Amino acid sequence: MAVNKLQLRLIMVVGAVVLVTVLMYSTFEQNHNEYEVCMTFKGALHCANAKGATSADAIRSAQAIDCEMLANGRDENMVCLDSPPSSVREIK
């Protein structure tokens, strides 16, 4: 009976180590691209940095941050998100 408990603990420890390793790898893998995006909306300008797995993900995330700061309400936020960025710069 003692052997089964020892085996169970070993399996749980190994499983936990594998899970933490996979989570850390996937977290670091997602942030390869970083961009600074500036948006102009209703005469106001805001710039934000964001990281993403792809350049499109990073740019869209930065746009969302900018539009949250510039727009008042959901309707304006959607209009802002549909407009193109004023500038996009890759951060290396």
PDB file of N, CA, C and O in Angstrom:
ATOM      1  N   MET A   1       0.806  -1.192   0.000  1.00  0.00           N
ATOM      2  CA  MET A   1       0.000   0.000   0.000  1.00  0.00           C
ATOM      3  C   MET A   1       0.850   1.256   0.000  1.00  0.00           C
ATOM      4  O   MET A   1       0.485   2.250  -0.629  1.00  0.00           O
ATOM      5  N   ALA A   2       2.000   1.225   0.710  1.00  0.00           N
ATOM      6  CA  ALA A   2       2.876   2.389   0.784  1.00  0.00           C
ATOM      7  C   ALA A   2       3.500   2.693  -0.567  1.00  0.00           C
ATOM      8  O   ALA A   2       3.757   3.854  -0.885  1.00  0.00           O
ATOM      9  N   VAL A   3       3.745   1.666  -1.359  1.00  0.00           N
ATOM     10  CA  VAL A   3       4.336   1.864  -2.674  1.00  0.00           C
ATOM     11  C   VAL A   3       3.358   2.608  -3.576  1.00  0.00           C
ATOM     12  O   VAL A   3       3.777   3.477  -4.341  1.00  0.00           O
ATOM     13  N   ASN A   4       2.094   2.297  -3.507  1.00  0.00           N
ATOM     14  CA  ASN A   4       1.099   2.969  -4.336  1.00  0.00           C
ATOM     15  C   ASN A   4       1.001   4.446  -4.000  1.00  0.00           C
ATOM     16  O   ASN A   4       0.861   5.267  -4.907  1.00  0.00           O
ATOM     17  N   LYS A   5       1.069   4.812  -2.724  1.00  0.00           N
ATOM     18  CA  LYS A   5       1.023   6.222  -2.330  1.00  0.00           C
ATOM     19  C   LYS A   5       2.256   6.961  -2.836  1.00  0.00           C
ATOM     20  O   LYS A   5       2.159   8.105  -3.280  1.00  0.00           O
ATOM     21  N   LEU A   6       3.409   6.313  -2.770  1.00  0.00           N
ATOM     22  CA  LEU A   6       4.642   6.923  -3.255  1.00  0.00           C
ATOM     23  C   LEU A   6       4.583   7.131  -4.769  1.00  0.00           C
ATOM     24  O   LEU A   6       4.999   8.175  -5.271  1.00  0.00           O
ATOM     25  N   GLN A   7       4.074   6.150  -5.482  1.00  0.00           N
ATOM     26  CA  GLN A   7       3.937   6.270  -6.931  1.00  0.00           C
ATOM     27  C   GLN A   7       2.956   7.381  -7.296  1.00  0.00           C
ATOM     28  O   GLN A   7       3.194   8.145  -8.231  1.00  0.00           O
ATOM     29  N   LEU A   8       1.859   7.467  -6.558  1.00  0.00           N
ATOM     30  CA  LEU A   8       0.862   8.503  -6.811  1.00  0.00           C
ATOM     31  C   LEU A   8       1.456   9.892  -6.590  1.00  0.00           C
ATOM     32  O   LEU A   8       1.222  10.796  -7.392  1.00  0.00           O
ATOM     33  N   ARG A   9       2.212  10.070  -5.527  1.00  0.00           N
ATOM     34  CA  ARG A   9       2.850  11.360  -5.263  1.00  0.00           C
ATOM     35  C   ARG A   9       3.848  11.709  -6.362  1.00  0.00           C
ATOM     36  O   ARG A   9       3.908  12.856  -6.805  1.00  0.00           O
ATOM     37  N   LEU A  10       4.622  10.736  -6.798  1.00  0.00           N
ATOM     38  CA  LEU A  10       5.592  10.965  -7.860  1.00  0.00           C
ATOM     39  C   LEU A  10       4.898  11.377  -9.151  1.00  0.00           C
ATOM     40  O   LEU A  10       5.343  12.300  -9.832  1.00  0.00           O
ATOM     41  N   ILE A  11       3.820  10.702  -9.483  1.00  0.00           N
ATOM     42  CA  ILE A  11       3.057  11.040 -10.688  1.00  0.00           C
ATOM     43  C   ILE A  11       2.486  12.449 -10.576  1.00  0.00           C
ATOM     44  O   ILE A  11       2.498  13.201 -11.551  1.00  0.00           O
ATOM     45  N   MET A  12       1.988  12.812  -9.401  1.00  0.00           N
ATOM     46  CA  MET A  12       1.432  14.154  -9.214  1.00  0.00           C
ATOM     47  C   MET A  12       2.511  15.228  -9.335  1.00  0.00           C
ATOM     48  O   MET A  12       2.268  16.273  -9.938  1.00  0.00           O
ATOM     49  N   VAL A  13       3.676  14.994  -8.786  1.00  0.00           N
ATOM     50  CA  VAL A  13       4.770  15.965  -8.867  1.00  0.00           C
ATOM     51  C   VAL A  13       5.237  16.121 -10.309  1.00  0.00           C
ATOM     52  O   VAL A  13       5.433  17.240 -10.782  1.00  0.00           O
ATOM     53  N   VAL A  14       5.413  15.021 -10.995  1.00  0.00           N
ATOM     54  CA  VAL A  14       5.833  15.084 -12.397  1.00  0.00           C
ATOM     55  C   VAL A  14       4.770  15.795 -13.238  1.00  0.00           C
ATOM     56  O   VAL A  14       5.107  16.613 -14.094  1.00  0.00           O
ATOM     57  N   GLY A  15       3.518  15.498 -13.007  1.00  0.00           N
ATOM     58  CA  GLY A  15       2.432  16.167 -13.733  1.00  0.00           C
ATOM     59  C   GLY A  15       2.409  17.660 -13.475  1.00  0.00           C
ATOM     60  O   GLY A  15       2.203  18.446 -14.400  1.00  0.00           O
ATOM     61  N   ALA A  16       2.618  18.059 -12.236  1.00  0.00           N
ATOM     62  CA  ALA A  16       2.636  19.481 -11.895  1.00  0.00           C
ATOM     63  C   ALA A  16       3.803  20.191 -12.577  1.00  0.00           C
ATOM     64  O   ALA A  16       3.647  21.303 -13.080  1.00  0.00           O
ATOM     65  N   VAL A  17       4.962  19.555 -12.595  1.00  0.00           N
ATOM     66  CA  VAL A  17       6.132  20.150 -13.243  1.00  0.00           C
ATOM     67  C   VAL A  17       5.881  20.298 -14.749  1.00  0.00           C
ATOM     68  O   VAL A  17       6.219  21.329 -15.330  1.00  0.00           O
ATOM     69  N   VAL A  18       5.304  19.297 -15.372  1.00  0.00           N
ATOM     70  CA  VAL A  18       4.994  19.367 -16.802  1.00  0.00           C
ATOM     71  C   VAL A  18       3.983  20.480 -17.076  1.00  0.00           C
ATOM     72  O   VAL A  18       4.147  21.239 -18.031  1.00  0.00           O
ATOM     73  N   LEU A  19       2.959  20.585 -16.265  1.00  0.00           N
ATOM     74  CA  LEU A  19       1.943  21.620 -16.448  1.00  0.00           C
ATOM     75  C   LEU A  19       2.542  23.010 -16.326  1.00  0.00           C
ATOM     76  O   LEU A  19       2.272  23.870 -17.164  1.00  0.00           O
ATOM     77  N   VAL A  20       3.345  23.244 -15.307  1.00  0.00           N
ATOM     78  CA  VAL A  20       3.972  24.559 -15.125  1.00  0.00           C
ATOM     79  C   VAL A  20       4.903  24.876 -16.294  1.00  0.00           C
ATOM     80  O   VAL A  20       4.951  26.016 -16.755  1.00  0.00           O
ATOM     81  N   THR A  21       5.630  23.893 -16.767  1.00  0.00           N
ATOM     82  CA  THR A  21       6.529  24.102 -17.907  1.00  0.00           C
ATOM     83  C   THR A  21       5.755  24.481 -19.164  1.00  0.00           C
ATOM     84  O   THR A  21       6.146  25.404 -19.877  1.00  0.00           O
ATOM     85  N   VAL A  22       4.675  23.786 -19.436  1.00  0.00           N
ATOM     86  CA  VAL A  22       3.855  24.085 -20.612  1.00  0.00           C
ATOM     87  C   VAL A  22       3.247  25.482 -20.500  1.00  0.00           C
ATOM     88  O   VAL A  22       3.239  26.223 -21.483  1.00  0.00           O
ATOM     89  N   LEU A  23       2.746  25.852 -19.340  1.00  0.00           N
ATOM     90  CA  LEU A  23       2.158  27.180 -19.151  1.00  0.00           C
ATOM     91  C   LEU A  23       3.199  28.280 -19.335  1.00  0.00           C
ATOM     92  O   LEU A  23       2.920  29.292 -19.979  1.00  0.00           O
ATOM     93  N   MET A  24       4.372  28.097 -18.789  1.00  0.00           N
ATOM     94  CA  MET A  24       5.422  29.106 -18.942  1.00  0.00           C
ATOM     95  C   MET A  24       5.856  29.233 -20.396  1.00  0.00           C
ATOM     96  O   MET A  24       6.031  30.348 -20.888  1.00  0.00           O
ATOM     97  N   TYR A  25       6.029  28.128 -21.083  1.00  0.00           N
ATOM     98  CA  TYR A  25       6.430  28.158 -22.486  1.00  0.00           C
ATOM     99  C   TYR A  25       5.383  28.867 -23.341  1.00  0.00           C
ATOM    100  O   TYR A  25       5.727  29.712 -24.168  1.00  0.00           O
ATOM    101  N   SER A  26       4.116  28.531 -23.150  1.00  0.00           N
ATOM    102  CA  SER A  26       3.066  29.148 -23.970  1.00  0.00           C
ATOM    103  C   SER A  26       2.925  30.634 -23.663  1.00  0.00           C
ATOM    104  O   SER A  26       2.594  31.413 -24.557  1.00  0.00           O
ATOM    105  N   THR A  27       3.167  31.044 -22.425  1.00  0.00           N
ATOM    106  CA  THR A  27       3.092  32.457 -22.069  1.00  0.00           C
ATOM    107  C   THR A  27       4.206  33.242 -22.753  1.00  0.00           C
ATOM    108  O   THR A  27       3.952  34.303 -23.322  1.00  0.00           O
ATOM    109  N   PHE A  28       5.412  32.744 -22.706  1.00  0.00           N
ATOM    110  CA  PHE A  28       6.533  33.448 -23.326  1.00  0.00           C
ATOM    111  C   PHE A  28       6.474  33.394 -24.841  1.00  0.00           C
ATOM    112  O   PHE A  28       6.941  34.319 -25.505  1.00  0.00           O
ATOM    113  N   GLU A  29       5.923  32.353 -25.391  1.00  0.00           N
ATOM    114  CA  GLU A  29       5.840  32.194 -26.829  1.00  0.00           C
ATOM    115  C   GLU A  29       4.875  33.193 -27.463  1.00  0.00           C
ATOM    116  O   GLU A  29       5.030  33.530 -28.636  1.00  0.00           O
ATOM    117  N   GLN A  30       3.903  33.663 -26.727  1.00  0.00           N
ATOM    118  CA  GLN A  30       2.876  34.548 -27.271  1.00  0.00           C
ATOM    119  C   GLN A  30       3.358  35.981 -27.447  1.00  0.00           C
ATOM    120  O   GLN A  30       2.700  36.747 -28.151  1.00  0.00           O
ATOM    121  N   ASN A  31       4.452  36.374 -26.856  1.00  0.00           N
ATOM    122  CA  ASN A  31       4.846  37.775 -26.848  1.00  0.00           C
ATOM    123  C   ASN A  31       6.099  38.041 -27.665  1.00  0.00           C
ATOM    124  O   ASN A  31       7.052  38.645 -27.174  1.00  0.00           O
ATOM    125  N   HIS A  32       6.095  37.593 -28.904  1.00  0.00           N
ATOM    126  CA  HIS A  32       7.255  37.801 -29.753  1.00  0.00           C
ATOM    127  C   HIS A  32       7.244  39.166 -30.423  1.00  0.00           C
ATOM    128  O   HIS A  32       8.311  39.733 -30.656  1.00  0.00           O
ATOM    129  N   ASN A  33       6.104  39.700 -30.732  1.00  0.00           N
ATOM    130  CA  ASN A  33       5.988  40.942 -31.484  1.00  0.00           C
ATOM    131  C   ASN A  33       5.485  42.059 -30.578  1.00  0.00           C
ATOM    132  O   ASN A  33       4.495  41.897 -29.864  1.00  0.00           O
ATOM    133  N   GLU A  34       6.182  43.199 -30.616  1.00  0.00           N
ATOM    134  CA  GLU A  34       5.745  44.358 -29.839  1.00  0.00           C
ATOM    135  C   GLU A  34       5.668  45.559 -30.772  1.00  0.00           C
ATOM    136  O   GLU A  34       6.590  45.831 -31.541  1.00  0.00           O
ATOM    137  N   TYR A  35       4.552  46.268 -30.688  1.00  0.00           N
ATOM    138  CA  TYR A  35       4.316  47.419 -31.548  1.00  0.00           C
ATOM    139  C   TYR A  35       3.825  48.607 -30.736  1.00  0.00           C
ATOM    140  O   TYR A  35       3.155  48.450 -29.715  1.00  0.00           O
ATOM    141  N   GLU A  36       4.174  49.803 -31.212  1.00  0.00           N
ATOM    142  CA  GLU A  36       3.586  51.036 -30.692  1.00  0.00           C
ATOM    143  C   GLU A  36       2.621  51.534 -31.757  1.00  0.00           C
ATOM    144  O   GLU A  36       3.004  51.736 -32.910  1.00  0.00           O
ATOM    145  N   VAL A  37       1.381  51.728 -31.370  1.00  0.00           N
ATOM    146  CA  VAL A  37       0.345  52.158 -32.298  1.00  0.00           C
ATOM    147  C   VAL A  37      -0.245  53.460 -31.782  1.00  0.00           C
ATOM    148  O   VAL A  37      -0.590  53.574 -30.606  1.00  0.00           O
ATOM    149  N   CYS A  38      -0.357  54.443 -32.673  1.00  0.00           N
ATOM    150  CA  CYS A  38      -0.982  55.719 -32.323  1.00  0.00           C
ATOM    151  C   CYS A  38      -2.293  55.842 -33.085  1.00  0.00           C
ATOM    152  O   CYS A  38      -2.358  55.572 -34.284  1.00  0.00           O
ATOM    153  N   MET A  39      -3.323  56.249 -32.382  1.00  0.00           N
ATOM    154  CA  MET A  39      -4.647  56.450 -32.975  1.00  0.00           C
ATOM    155  C   MET A  39      -5.065  57.901 -32.785  1.00  0.00           C
ATOM    156  O   MET A  39      -4.836  58.490 -31.729  1.00  0.00           O
ATOM    157  N   THR A  40      -5.679  58.469 -33.814  1.00  0.00           N
ATOM    158  CA  THR A  40      -6.276  59.793 -33.721  1.00  0.00           C
ATOM    159  C   THR A  40      -7.781  59.614 -33.864  1.00  0.00           C
ATOM    160  O   THR A  40      -8.265  59.025 -34.831  1.00  0.00           O
ATOM    161  N   PHE A  41      -8.507  60.132 -32.885  1.00  0.00           N
ATOM    162  CA  PHE A  41      -9.963  60.016 -32.910  1.00  0.00           C
ATOM    163  C   PHE A  41     -10.564  61.298 -32.350  1.00  0.00           C
ATOM    164  O   PHE A  41     -10.273  61.692 -31.221  1.00  0.00           O
ATOM    165  N   LYS A  42     -11.393  61.934 -33.141  1.00  0.00           N
ATOM    166  CA  LYS A  42     -12.047  63.195 -32.772  1.00  0.00           C
ATOM    167  C   LYS A  42     -11.031  64.246 -32.335  1.00  0.00           C
ATOM    168  O   LYS A  42     -11.243  64.971 -31.363  1.00  0.00           O
ATOM    169  N   GLY A  43      -9.930  64.312 -33.069  1.00  0.00           N
ATOM    170  CA  GLY A  43      -8.916  65.327 -32.813  1.00  0.00           C
ATOM    171  C   GLY A  43      -7.947  65.014 -31.682  1.00  0.00           C
ATOM    172  O   GLY A  43      -7.019  65.789 -31.448  1.00  0.00           O
ATOM    173  N   ALA A  44      -8.129  63.927 -30.988  1.00  0.00           N
ATOM    174  CA  ALA A  44      -7.234  63.546 -29.886  1.00  0.00           C
ATOM    175  C   ALA A  44      -6.323  62.411 -30.340  1.00  0.00           C
ATOM    176  O   ALA A  44      -6.713  61.566 -31.146  1.00  0.00           O
ATOM    177  N   LEU A  45      -5.108  62.408 -29.810  1.00  0.00           N
ATOM    178  CA  LEU A  45      -4.118  61.404 -30.172  1.00  0.00           C
ATOM    179  C   LEU A  45      -3.716  60.624 -28.933  1.00  0.00           C
ATOM    180  O   LEU A  45      -3.497  61.201 -27.868  1.00  0.00           O
ATOM    181  N   HIS A  46      -3.619  59.286 -29.080  1.00  0.00           N
ATOM    182  CA  HIS A  46      -3.133  58.439 -27.991  1.00  0.00           C
ATOM    183  C   HIS A  46      -2.285  57.338 -28.594  1.00  0.00           C
ATOM    184  O   HIS A  46      -2.637  56.759 -29.622  1.00  0.00           O
ATOM    185  N   CYS A  47      -1.150  57.049 -27.941  1.00  0.00           N
ATOM    186  CA  CYS A  47      -0.255  55.977 -28.392  1.00  0.00           C
ATOM    187  C   CYS A  47      -0.143  54.918 -27.297  1.00  0.00           C
ATOM    188  O   CYS A  47      -0.086  55.246 -26.112  1.00  0.00           O
ATOM    189  N   ALA A  48      -0.111  53.649 -27.700  1.00  0.00           N
ATOM    190  CA  ALA A  48      -0.005  52.555 -26.739  1.00  0.00           C
ATOM    191  C   ALA A  48       0.897  51.473 -27.305  1.00  0.00           C
ATOM    192  O   ALA A  48       0.995  51.297 -28.519  1.00  0.00           O
ATOM    193  N   ASN A  49       1.556  50.746 -26.403  1.00  0.00           N
ATOM    194  CA  ASN A  49       2.387  49.601 -26.771  1.00  0.00           C
ATOM    195  C   ASN A  49       1.639  48.322 -26.435  1.00  0.00           C
ATOM    196  O   ASN A  49       0.910  48.261 -25.445  1.00  0.00           O
ATOM    197  N   ALA A  50       1.824  47.298 -27.268  1.00  0.00           N
ATOM    198  CA  ALA A  50       1.217  46.001 -26.986  1.00  0.00           C
ATOM    199  C   ALA A  50       2.065  44.908 -27.615  1.00  0.00           C
ATOM    200  O   ALA A  50       2.747  45.130 -28.615  1.00  0.00           O
ATOM    201  N   LYS A  51       2.013  43.727 -27.015  1.00  0.00           N
ATOM    202  CA  LYS A  51       2.715  42.545 -27.518  1.00  0.00           C
ATOM    203  C   LYS A  51       1.696  41.513 -27.964  1.00  0.00           C
ATOM    204  O   LYS A  51       0.569  41.483 -27.470  1.00  0.00           O
ATOM    205  N   GLY A  52       2.102  40.663 -28.907  1.00  0.00           N
ATOM    206  CA  GLY A  52       1.222  39.602 -29.359  1.00  0.00           C
ATOM    207  C   GLY A  52       1.983  38.502 -30.062  1.00  0.00           C
ATOM    208  O   GLY A  52       3.167  38.646 -30.368  1.00  0.00           O
ATOM    209  N   ALA A  53       1.302  37.406 -30.313  1.00  0.00           N
ATOM    210  CA  ALA A  53       1.910  36.265 -30.998  1.00  0.00           C
ATOM    211  C   ALA A  53       2.228  36.614 -32.448  1.00  0.00           C
ATOM    212  O   ALA A  53       3.229  36.153 -32.995  1.00  0.00           O
ATOM    213  N   THR A  54       1.379  37.429 -33.069  1.00  0.00           N
ATOM    214  CA  THR A  54       1.614  37.898 -34.435  1.00  0.00           C
ATOM    215  C   THR A  54       1.590  39.414 -34.435  1.00  0.00           C
ATOM    216  O   THR A  54       1.145  40.039 -33.472  1.00  0.00           O
ATOM    217  N   SER A  55       2.068  39.996 -35.513  1.00  0.00           N
ATOM    218  CA  SER A  55       2.049  41.455 -35.606  1.00  0.00           C
ATOM    219  C   SER A  55       0.613  41.980 -35.617  1.00  0.00           C
ATOM    220  O   SER A  55       0.331  43.024 -35.029  1.00  0.00           O
ATOM    221  N   ALA A  56      -0.288  41.268 -36.279  1.00  0.00           N
ATOM    222  CA  ALA A  56      -1.696  41.700 -36.325  1.00  0.00           C
ATOM    223  C   ALA A  56      -2.318  41.685 -34.930  1.00  0.00           C
ATOM    224  O   ALA A  56      -3.081  42.587 -34.584  1.00  0.00           O
ATOM    225  N   ASP A  57      -2.001  40.676 -34.133  1.00  0.00           N
ATOM    226  CA  ASP A  57      -2.529  40.616 -32.765  1.00  0.00           C
ATOM    227  C   ASP A  57      -2.014  41.771 -31.924  1.00  0.00           C
ATOM    228  O   ASP A  57      -2.775  42.384 -31.175  1.00  0.00           O
ATOM    229  N   ALA A  58      -0.727  42.071 -32.042  1.00  0.00           N
ATOM    230  CA  ALA A  58      -0.139  43.156 -31.258  1.00  0.00           C
ATOM    231  C   ALA A  58      -0.716  44.502 -31.666  1.00  0.00           C
ATOM    232  O   ALA A  58      -1.026  45.328 -30.807  1.00  0.00           O
ATOM    233  N   ILE A  59      -0.862  44.732 -32.960  1.00  0.00           N
ATOM    234  CA  ILE A  59      -1.405  46.006 -33.452  1.00  0.00           C
ATOM    235  C   ILE A  59      -2.854  46.163 -33.021  1.00  0.00           C
ATOM    236  O   ILE A  59      -3.251  47.240 -32.575  1.00  0.00           O
ATOM    237  N   ARG A  60      -3.641  45.119 -33.145  1.00  0.00           N
ATOM    238  CA  ARG A  60      -5.058  45.195 -32.761  1.00  0.00           C
ATOM    239  C   ARG A  60      -5.200  45.438 -31.257  1.00  0.00           C
ATOM    240  O   ARG A  60      -6.078  46.187 -30.829  1.00  0.00           O
ATOM    241  N   SER A  61      -4.351  44.817 -30.471  1.00  0.00           N
ATOM    242  CA  SER A  61      -4.402  45.015 -29.029  1.00  0.00           C
ATOM    243  C   SER A  61      -4.050  46.459 -28.667  1.00  0.00           C
ATOM    244  O   SER A  61      -4.700  47.058 -27.810  1.00  0.00           O
ATOM    245  N   ALA A  62      -3.035  47.014 -29.307  1.00  0.00           N
ATOM    246  CA  ALA A  62      -2.671  48.412 -29.042  1.00  0.00           C
ATOM    247  C   ALA A  62      -3.776  49.353 -29.505  1.00  0.00           C
ATOM    248  O   ALA A  62      -4.053  50.353 -28.843  1.00  0.00           O
ATOM    249  N   GLN A  63      -4.408  49.047 -30.630  1.00  0.00           N
ATOM    250  CA  GLN A  63      -5.541  49.854 -31.096  1.00  0.00           C
ATOM    251  C   GLN A  63      -6.666  49.846 -30.070  1.00  0.00           C
ATOM    252  O   GLN A  63      -7.271  50.883 -29.799  1.00  0.00           O
ATOM    253  N   ALA A  64      -6.943  48.697 -29.511  1.00  0.00           N
ATOM    254  CA  ALA A  64      -8.013  48.587 -28.519  1.00  0.00           C
ATOM    255  C   ALA A  64      -7.697  49.433 -27.290  1.00  0.00           C
ATOM    256  O   ALA A  64      -8.591  50.066 -26.727  1.00  0.00           O
ATOM    257  N   ILE A  65      -6.433  49.450 -26.870  1.00  0.00           N
ATOM    258  CA  ILE A  65      -6.041  50.277 -25.726  1.00  0.00           C
ATOM    259  C   ILE A  65      -6.237  51.752 -26.063  1.00  0.00           C
ATOM    260  O   ILE A  65      -6.794  52.509 -25.269  1.00  0.00           O
ATOM    261  N   ASP A  66      -5.776  52.153 -27.245  1.00  0.00           N
ATOM    262  CA  ASP A  66      -5.924  53.545 -27.656  1.00  0.00           C
ATOM    263  C   ASP A  66      -7.387  53.966 -27.715  1.00  0.00           C
ATOM    264  O   ASP A  66      -7.754  55.028 -27.213  1.00  0.00           O
ATOM    265  N   CYS A  67      -8.208  53.140 -28.323  1.00  0.00           N
ATOM    266  CA  CYS A  67      -9.614  53.494 -28.487  1.00  0.00           C
ATOM    267  C   CYS A  67     -10.346  53.541 -27.144  1.00  0.00           C
ATOM    268  O   CYS A  67     -11.266  54.341 -26.973  1.00  0.00           O
ATOM    269  N   GLU A  68      -9.958  52.711 -26.210  1.00  0.00           N
ATOM    270  CA  GLU A  68     -10.560  52.784 -24.874  1.00  0.00           C
ATOM    271  C   GLU A  68     -10.281  54.133 -24.219  1.00  0.00           C
ATOM    272  O   GLU A  68     -11.118  54.670 -23.494  1.00  0.00           O
ATOM    273  N   MET A  69      -9.091  54.673 -24.484  1.00  0.00           N
ATOM    274  CA  MET A  69      -8.720  55.949 -23.888  1.00  0.00           C
ATOM    275  C   MET A  69      -9.343  57.137 -24.625  1.00  0.00           C
ATOM    276  O   MET A  69      -9.583  58.183 -24.021  1.00  0.00           O
ATOM    277  N   LEU A  70      -9.605  56.982 -25.913  1.00  0.00           N
ATOM    278  CA  LEU A  70     -10.072  58.109 -26.723  1.00  0.00           C
ATOM    279  C   LEU A  70     -11.591  58.184 -26.868  1.00  0.00           C
ATOM    280  O   LEU A  70     -12.144  59.279 -26.969  1.00  0.00           O
ATOM    281  N   ALA A  71     -12.259  57.062 -26.880  1.00  0.00           N
ATOM    282  CA  ALA A  71     -13.691  57.029 -27.183  1.00  0.00           C
ATOM    283  C   ALA A  71     -14.529  57.110 -25.914  1.00  0.00           C
ATOM    284  O   ALA A  71     -14.107  56.702 -24.832  1.00  0.00           O
ATOM    285  N   ASN A  72     -15.715  57.647 -26.084  1.00  0.00           N
ATOM    286  CA  ASN A  72     -16.690  57.714 -24.996  1.00  0.00           C
ATOM    287  C   ASN A  72     -17.846  56.785 -25.319  1.00  0.00           C
ATOM    288  O   ASN A  72     -18.700  57.119 -26.141  1.00  0.00           O
ATOM    289  N   GLY A  73     -17.881  55.648 -24.697  1.00  0.00           N
ATOM    290  CA  GLY A  73     -18.974  54.709 -24.912  1.00  0.00           C
ATOM    291  C   GLY A  73     -18.655  53.666 -25.950  1.00  0.00           C
ATOM    292  O   GLY A  73     -17.667  53.756 -26.679  1.00  0.00           O
ATOM    293  N   ARG A  74     -19.510  52.686 -25.996  1.00  0.00           N
ATOM    294  CA  ARG A  74     -19.311  51.531 -26.869  1.00  0.00           C
ATOM    295  C   ARG A  74     -19.404  51.887 -28.343  1.00  0.00           C
ATOM    296  O   ARG A  74     -18.614  51.392 -29.148  1.00  0.00           O
ATOM    297  N   ASP A  75     -20.358  52.739 -28.710  1.00  0.00           N
ATOM    298  CA  ASP A  75     -20.531  53.086 -30.122  1.00  0.00           C
ATOM    299  C   ASP A  75     -19.306  53.809 -30.679  1.00  0.00           C
ATOM    300  O   ASP A  75     -18.833  53.490 -31.769  1.00  0.00           O
ATOM    301  N   GLU A  76     -18.796  54.783 -29.927  1.00  0.00           N
ATOM    302  CA  GLU A  76     -17.597  55.489 -30.367  1.00  0.00           C
ATOM    303  C   GLU A  76     -16.393  54.555 -30.390  1.00  0.00           C
ATOM    304  O   GLU A  76     -15.533  54.675 -31.263  1.00  0.00           O
ATOM    305  N   ASN A  77     -16.326  53.636 -29.448  1.00  0.00           N
ATOM    306  CA  ASN A  77     -15.222  52.689 -29.405  1.00  0.00           C
ATOM    307  C   ASN A  77     -15.209  51.821 -30.660  1.00  0.00           C
ATOM    308  O   ASN A  77     -14.142  51.557 -31.214  1.00  0.00           O
ATOM    309  N   MET A  78     -16.362  51.381 -31.108  1.00  0.00           N
ATOM    310  CA  MET A  78     -16.438  50.555 -32.320  1.00  0.00           C
ATOM    311  C   MET A  78     -16.024  51.357 -33.544  1.00  0.00           C
ATOM    312  O   MET A  78     -15.338  50.837 -34.424  1.00  0.00           O
ATOM    313  N   VAL A  79     -16.441  52.634 -33.610  1.00  0.00           N
ATOM    314  CA  VAL A  79     -16.044  53.485 -34.739  1.00  0.00           C
ATOM    315  C   VAL A  79     -14.533  53.696 -34.721  1.00  0.00           C
ATOM    316  O   VAL A  79     -13.879  53.638 -35.763  1.00  0.00           O
ATOM    317  N   CYS A  80     -13.988  53.938 -33.544  1.00  0.00           N
ATOM    318  CA  CYS A  80     -12.548  54.130 -33.408  1.00  0.00           C
ATOM    319  C   CYS A  80     -11.788  52.884 -33.851  1.00  0.00           C
ATOM    320  O   CYS A  80     -10.799  52.991 -34.576  1.00  0.00           O
ATOM    321  N   LEU A  81     -12.230  51.723 -33.430  1.00  0.00           N
ATOM    322  CA  LEU A  81     -11.548  50.472 -33.802  1.00  0.00           C
ATOM    323  C   LEU A  81     -11.595  50.207 -35.302  1.00  0.00           C
ATOM    324  O   LEU A  81     -10.713  49.541 -35.844  1.00  0.00           O
ATOM    325  N   ASP A  82     -12.628  50.729 -35.979  1.00  0.00           N
ATOM    326  CA  ASP A  82     -12.730  50.534 -37.427  1.00  0.00           C
ATOM    327  C   ASP A  82     -11.843  51.487 -38.212  1.00  0.00           C
ATOM    328  O   ASP A  82     -11.609  51.266 -39.400  1.00  0.00           O
ATOM    329  N   SER A  83     -11.342  52.545 -37.574  1.00  0.00           N
ATOM    330  CA  SER A  83     -10.496  53.501 -38.285  1.00  0.00           C
ATOM    331  C   SER A  83      -9.040  53.025 -38.262  1.00  0.00           C
ATOM    332  O   SER A  83      -8.615  52.355 -37.321  1.00  0.00           O
ATOM    333  N   PRO A  84      -8.282  53.377 -39.304  1.00  0.00           N
ATOM    334  CA  PRO A  84      -6.887  52.933 -39.361  1.00  0.00           C
ATOM    335  C   PRO A  84      -6.019  53.704 -38.367  1.00  0.00           C
ATOM    336  O   PRO A  84      -6.343  54.840 -38.023  1.00  0.00           O
ATOM    337  N   PRO A  85      -4.937  53.113 -37.907  1.00  0.00           N
ATOM    338  CA  PRO A  85      -4.044  53.803 -36.977  1.00  0.00           C
ATOM    339  C   PRO A  85      -3.328  54.973 -37.650  1.00  0.00           C
ATOM    340  O   PRO A  85      -3.091  54.949 -38.858  1.00  0.00           O
ATOM    341  N   SER A  86      -2.990  55.985 -36.874  1.00  0.00           N
ATOM    342  CA  SER A  86      -2.215  57.120 -37.395  1.00  0.00           C
ATOM    343  C   SER A  86      -0.786  56.701 -37.682  1.00  0.00           C
ATOM    344  O   SER A  86      -0.199  57.110 -38.684  1.00  0.00           O
ATOM    345  N   SER A  87      -0.224  55.878 -36.793  1.00  0.00           N
ATOM    346  CA  SER A  87       1.121  55.374 -37.027  1.00  0.00           C
ATOM    347  C   SER A  87       1.288  54.021 -36.332  1.00  0.00           C
ATOM    348  O   SER A  87       0.646  53.734 -35.321  1.00  0.00           O
ATOM    349  N   VAL A  88       2.161  53.212 -36.899  1.00  0.00           N
ATOM    350  CA  VAL A  88       2.486  51.898 -36.349  1.00  0.00           C
ATOM    351  C   VAL A  88       4.009  51.761 -36.394  1.00  0.00           C
ATOM    352  O   VAL A  88       4.630  51.949 -37.440  1.00  0.00           O
ATOM    353  N   ARG A  89       4.597  51.431 -35.245  1.00  0.00           N
ATOM    354  CA  ARG A  89       6.049  51.281 -35.174  1.00  0.00           C
ATOM    355  C   ARG A  89       6.384  50.011 -34.419  1.00  0.00           C
ATOM    356  O   ARG A  89       5.899  49.782 -33.312  1.00  0.00           O
ATOM    357  N   GLU A  90       7.225  49.187 -35.036  1.00  0.00           N
ATOM    358  CA  GLU A  90       7.657  47.955 -34.356  1.00  0.00           C
ATOM    359  C   GLU A  90       8.731  48.292 -33.341  1.00  0.00           C
ATOM    360  O   GLU A  90       9.658  49.049 -33.629  1.00  0.00           O
ATOM    361  N   ILE A  91       8.601  47.729 -32.159  1.00  0.00           N
ATOM    362  CA  ILE A  91       9.579  47.924 -31.094  1.00  0.00           C
ATOM    363  C   ILE A  91      10.434  46.663 -31.028  1.00  0.00           C
ATOM    364  O   ILE A  91       9.917  45.554 -30.894  1.00  0.00           O
ATOM    365  N   LYS A  92      11.724  46.846 -31.122  1.00  0.00           N
ATOM    366  CA  LYS A  92      12.610  45.671 -31.136  1.00  0.00           C
ATOM    367  C   LYS A  92      13.320  45.520 -29.828  1.00  0.00           C
ATOM    368  O   LYS A  92      14.106  44.588 -29.657  1.00  0.00           O
TER     369      LYS A  92
END
